[in-house]
């Protein structure tokens, strides 16, 4: 009752009814809106690499995506600021497979490193643009009559990304990804367990299964 009387006195002191309309009750809790920790996007906005060449490329393709309205430049600008884990290397066989469906004037673009693939016996004539080429991959491409381009050269030749094929490497091919998912041993789980080895002496705890002598 004292609290209600105090609230009545407070409303009376406010004077006009219009002011009382906007007053809130002291025993009513508000909502604490947290816009800084849980409700923001987790993707990168700027490049974090300290490599000067990567910073210049990011600046270049941010300019191109703003001035050309090209979706190709927008995607390249986004991939340039990705972490190394999200820019896995691309094998030479993957580049050749992407170029096989296009003409000779097309350029295969990979915002990643291009590495050699010994499984690819014959390398066709390729025009490839990438961040970096391994020595053997560059040698095989140039020996077949192809070209290894950098992204600043690509920006001069194809400023809007016309006649290009944009590819990327397998992001989930890492060893760590094999251990993600439901716990090993649960039904329908294909998650790889963290064990020293596979065999008779490893991961053989008791459980309700036929190999441990369990019968229904």
N, C-alpha and C positions, 0 to 999 in steps of 0.2 A: 504493500500500500504506500509506503514511503517513497518507493521508486516511482510509482504512478503519480503521486502528488508532486514529486519533483519534476516529472516530465510535463505535467499540466502547467506548473509554474513557468517552466522553460518556454512552452508554447505561448503562454500569455505574454511573456516578455518580448516575444518576437513581434508582437503587434498585429500586423495585418495577416489575413488568412492566406494570402498568396505566398508569403514567406513561410508560413507553417506547412504549406503544401509540399515544399521541397525539403523540409527537415526530415531526417531519418531517425528511426527509433534507436536508442543506444544499445538495446538488448538484441538487435538484429545484426548478424555477422555479414560482412561483405565478401566478395569474391576477389581473391588475390590473383590477378592476371599476370602470369609469368611469360613474357614474350622473349626472354633472352636465352633460356637454357633448353627448354624442351620443344619449343614451337618454331624452330628455325630450320632451314634446309641444310642438309649435311654435305652437299656437294661443294666443290671448290669454286671460288669466283676469280681468283688470280693464281698465277703460276707461283709455285714455291721453290722451283729449282733455282740454284745459284749460277747455273751455266749461262754465260752471257749470250751465246748463240740461241739457246732455247728462249730466253727472255725477249730477244729481238724477234724471233719467229712468232711468239705469242702476240707481241705488239703489232707485227705486220698483219697477221690474220684477224686480229680484232678490228683493225682498220678496214680490211677487205670485207669482212662480214657486215660492217656498218655502212660501207659505201656502195657495195655491189648488190646487197639483198640476196646473196647466193646461199642456198642451203648447204652447199659443199663447203664453203668457207666457214660457215657457222659450226659445222661438225668438226672440221679440222681445228678450229680455235678451241673447241671444247676438249678435244683429245690431247692437245698440246699441253694443257694444264693438268692432265691426269697424273697420278702417281705411277711409278715404274711397275707396280704390281698390276695396274689396270692398262698398261701398255706392253703386253707380252710380245716377245719376238715373233717374227713371221718367217716361216721356212721358205726356201726357194721353190719347193714343189707347190706350196699354196699360192705363191705368186703366179707360177706357170698355169695352174688350174684356173685362176681367175682371168688370166689373159687369153685363155684358149677359146672363150666364147665371144671375144671382141676382135676388132680389126687391128691392123698393124699400127694405126695412128693413135690408138688408145694408150693411156699411161696408167699403170697400176700404182695406186697411192696407198702407202701404209705409214701411219703415224707411229712408227716403231722401228726396231732394228731388224734388218733382213739378214738371215743366216743361211749358210749352205745346207744342202740336204743330199747326202750321198745316195739316197734311194732314187733320186732323179738322175737317170743315166744320161739322157739327152736334154740339154737346155735349149729351148727355142729362143728366137729373137724377142727380147723383152725391153720395154721402156718402163723403168721402175723409179718411183720417187719414195724415199724413206729418210728417216733421221740419220741412220748409219748403216753401213754395209760391212759385213765381215770380209776379210781379205779374199778368201776363197770364193765367196758369193759374188763379189765385185769382179773377180777375174773371170769367172765362168760366164757372167752376163755380158761382159765386154768382148770376150772371145767369140760369143755367138752373134756378135754384131749389134747388141743392144746398148742401152744407155742407162747410167745410174745418175739420177737427178737429185738435187737438194730442193728443199721447199722454197727457197728464195728464187731458184731457177724456175720452179713450177709456177710461182706467182707471176713471173714475167710472161711465161708461155701460155698458161691457162688461168687468167685471173678470176674467172668465174667457175672453174672446175669442169668445163665442157670436155667431153670425150675423155673422161677419167673413170677408173674403177676403184672405189674406196674399200679396202679390206682391213681386217684386224686379226690378231692372233687369238689363240684359245686362252681365255682368261681363267677357265676352271681346270686347267691341266696341271696345276701345281700339286705337289705331294700333300700339302696341308689341306687341300679341299677334299681329299679322299677321307679325311677323318671327320668331316662335318656331317651333321645329320642326326638321326635317332641313334640311341646308344647301341653299340655292337651287341648282338645277341637277342635283341627284342624282335618280335615277328616283323617280317618284311623289311628288315634293316639291312642295307648293304654298306654300312659305314665300316671303314677300316679301323681295327683296334690299334691302340698304342702298345705294341708288344715288341720284345727284343727279337723274336723270331717266331716261325711257325713250326710246330712239331709236337711230339709226344709230351715234352716236358713243359710246354708253355701254354698258359691260359687254359688250364684243365681243372678248374674249380668244380666243386660238386654242384649239380643242378638237376632239375627235373627233366632229364632227357635220356634217351635209350642208351647212349654210350656210357652213362653213369649208373646203369643198372635200374633205372626207373621204369616201372610198369604201371599202367592204368588199371 
